[in-house]
């Protein structure tokens, strides 16, 4: 922009935008980062409320939530254009966090805009993936929290612990896999809802049918839950 439109780049509004993008505090956060952190917090509250109503199958506010999501998607698009007007494309993509922001911004904005297309099939298909796509917004919140010194220190401690425990985690995973493979061969297909042999048992009365040995992944989940909770 500075090369091709120098007069526009020299406007006072551009100086204000560059100040918001480039001026950083003692933690390395720009003024624009602070604004977007507030936006992300509000977006998180909306995601929680929307997920709550979805789980309760309340569709009365679906149109309102779709509009609010579109507004937030537009806010992230504005953030992208503010950044790209104040720096080159090479500078923008030099940070991996900005690359993540770029793809999630346009993906979420495209999905939000697609709800307003005059195609019922498109809208119904997108509804299946709406909750998954909302997680991308929450990932942006977690990423922004890493800018806080105490949160960054916590992340450093956790990653250091995981790196140090690689061998024991590998051993636990191997043992879990061996138990799961054995359980799949011995008990696969026996634990299911409607099995007359399970009627009246504690397993049936507690409705633990989601924990079964019917496939390898469910076996691993069952043993993982058993190790953590020791359910009866």
Secondary structure by P-SEA (a helix, b strand, c coil): cccccccccccaaaaaaaaaccccccccccaaaaaaaaaaaaaaaaaaaaaaaaaaccccaaaaaaaaaaaaaaaaaaaaaaaaaacccccccccaaaaaaaaaaaaaaaaaaacccccaaaaaaaaaaaaaaaaaaaaaaaaaacccaaaaaaaaaaaaaaaaaaaaaaaaaaaaaaaaaaaaaccccccccccccccccccccccccccccccaaaaaaaaaaaaccccc
